[in-house]
Every structure is written in C-alpha cells, then in structure tokens.
Amino acid sequence: MILEIILGITTLTLSYTSFNLFKKVERLEDWIEDYSQRIVDAENTLNQLDSEGKFESDDEIGVIFDGIKNTIKDLSTINNKDI
C-alpha cells in the first residue's frame, strides 16, 4: 500500500516536471526560429539599402556599414551551423 502511494506520487511529480520542461523547450525553439528569421531579414534589408554600393564606398559610413554587415554574416554563419 505504501509502495503504491510512493510510486503514484513519484509518477505525478515526474509527469509534471517532464511536461514543464517540454513547454520550456518549445518556447525556446520558437524564440530561436524568430531570432533566426530576424537575422535573415536584417541581412536582406542591409543588402537592399546598399544595392548601389553607396554606403560601402563612403569612408566614414563604409567602416560602420562593413562592421554591421560582418556581424550579421557571422550570426548567419552560426545560425546555419546549428540548423
């Protein structure tokens, strides 16, 4: 009798913790997918902004623009490795 009660409580506890962890993993996966899409959108926006090459050719703005572009490329590379 006591063994059945202990097993029942253990089963309920493990079920709750498994369900709770499952919900957290699902939420993190959704966040990662959203973040990945934002990186792709930012890269596309930068490419559209500099379609004529005016930002890269300017000395002061070009350095900052290159830095932003390189950072987004690094994030895209990391993102593609994980998928």
MODELLER restraints for C-alpha pairs under 7 A, 6 or more apart:
rsr = mdl.restraints
at = mdl.atoms
rsr.add(forms.Gaussian(group=physical.xy_distance, feature=features.Distance(at['CA:36:A'], at['CA:79:A']), mean=6.60, stdev=0.5))
rsr.add(forms.Gaussian(group=physical.xy_distance, feature=features.Distance(at['CA:39:A'], at['CA:72:A']), mean=6.72, stdev=0.5))
rsr.add(forms.Gaussian(group=physical.xy_distance, feature=features.Distance(at['CA:39:A'], at['CA:76:A']), mean=6.66, stdev=0.5))
rsr.add(forms.Gaussian(group=physical.xy_distance, feature=features.Distance(at['CA:43:A'], at['CA:72:A']), mean=6.37, stdev=0.5))
rsr.add(forms.Gaussian(group=physical.xy_distance, feature=features.Distance(at['CA:55:A'], at['CA:61:A']), mean=6.07, stdev=0.5))
rsr.add(forms.Gaussian(group=physical.xy_distance, feature=features.Distance(at['CA:55:A'], at['CA:62:A']), mean=5.27, stdev=0.5))
rsr.add(forms.Gaussian(group=physical.xy_distance, feature=features.Distance(at['CA:55:A'], at['CA:65:A']), mean=6.74, stdev=0.5))
rsr.add(forms.Gaussian(group=physical.xy_distance, feature=features.Distance(at['CA:56:A'], at['CA:62:A']), mean=4.14, stdev=0.5))
rsr.add(forms.Gaussian(group=physical.xy_distance, feature=features.Distance(at['CA:56:A'], at['CA:65:A']), mean=6.58, stdev=0.5))
rsr.add(forms.Gaussian(group=physical.xy_distance, feature=features.Distance(at['CA:56:A'], at['CA:66:A']), mean=6.89, stdev=0.5))
